[in-house]
Amino acid sequence: MMLINQLNAADSSFLPALDKLIAWDMVSNTDVEKTVIDILHQVRVRGDAALIEYSNRFDRRDCTEINDFCIPAEQLQAALESIDAETRSALEIAAKRIRDYHAHQLQDSWQYQEADGTVLGQQITPLERVGIYVPGGKASYPSSVLMNCIPARVAGVSEVIMMVPAPDNELSPIVLAAAAIAGVDKVFTVGGAQAIAALAYGTETVPKVDKIVGPGNIYVATAKRMVFGAVGLDMVAGPSEILVVCDGQTDPDWIAMDLFSQAEHDEDAQSILIAWDADYLKAVYQSIERLLPDMERRDIIAKSLANRGALILVAGPEEAVTLSNRIAPEHLELSVEDPESWLPKIRHAGAIFMGRHTAEALGDYCAGPNHVLPTSATSRFSSPLGVYDFQKRSSLIYCSEQGASDLGKVASVLGRGESLTAHARSAEYRIKTPD
């Protein structure tokens, strides 16, 4: 049985095979959509009562009051104090690095004045309230708390609301500790589409937010798509991806484990290696074969590699770049001798990990840049989550008397050209008459 797909770019059938491999249908099925539509409607109409009902049903809980789903600040602090010193230190180091990196993304308001006294500019203001969704259930993700909350705080967001499911009343203390470190204001143990609905529309207890960020399952993703417009979104993410480009000089065990690091997320995750050395690809395959049996999540990794993974042989670095830009990966590892020289050629990638020692996993946790990245080739037009996602830009226009007169003449012509005479006349009122 083949552990991972093996493709050769020289084959005539290669491009269709590659496109089929990387294709991902982001559209949820009809049954999911019907369920989500009903949940959104019920939460919008019934508020807290619907949240209680759905959380009890889907998360196997037995709560009677909405306060049962609220985590007070004291509990967050208690969780922080309860975790072991090594874990707390790791969270605090990661948080500082994330905060320091995102501080460089802050944008300032600006203005400039024209010769006639007209002033133009842009005012930057933070969003008032943001909701972050943190997955629960199969695993706990304190890193998601840090990556979603800290940029909002750096941007100056006034209030951060966190939604995290607690199936069977189980909740990771590390997630709560991360919330305390990141500065989350309110935490509700509600998940799924009902959590997205509460954030988008508000309930008696959960405040309506301006933007929702954070990953989730198919119900969460479907709900996010449906509420867009009532609330802003970061993105609707697909499965995790990694593309490694290697010159054949990196330890094959390292590369195999890098592929595993994404494959272990779930069966739909994608791990691809591109190289121009056939013997090296064989060595990586042998590493996969040898290392896989000892992996804790080997069943998930095996399905992911078999379904969507690939080892691709190309003619050389130029073809590797072409394929990389075609795939437009979420994570791109340039495991080559001089990664800096590759950067001008890389047009599409969510995050670029440069050099043999830079494992993608460092970016997931503690390097500093955000791990919320565009997937499914959306890096062609999207960027990582950042401070700019939590800031708004308002245009500033202040016309002097002379500027209003000069611009009014231009606007008059264009307004009448579009048959919008009220526009034209509004501008014409400000045109100065000769003395």
Secondary structure, DSSP 4 states (H G I P E B T S, - for coil): --SSEEEETTSTTHHHHHHHHH----PPPHHHHHHHHHHHHHHHHHTHHHHHHHHHHHTT----SGGGGEE-HHHHHHHHHHS-HHHHHHHHHHHHHHHHHHHTT----EEEE-TTS-EEEEEEEE-SEEEEE---SS---HHHHHHHHHHHHHHT-SEEEEE---GGG---HHHHHHHHHHT-SEEE---HHHHHHHHHH--SSSPP-SEEE----HHHHHHHHHHBTTBEES----S-EEEEEE-S-S-HHHHHHHHHHHHTT-TT-EEEEEES-HHHHHHHHHHHHHHGGG-TTHHHHHHHHHHH-EEEE-SSHHHHHHHHHHH--SEEEEESS-GGGGGGG----SEEEESTT--HHHHHHTSSS-S----TTGGGT-----GGGGEEEEEEEE--HHHHHHHHHHHHHHHHHTT-HHHHHHHHTTSPPP-
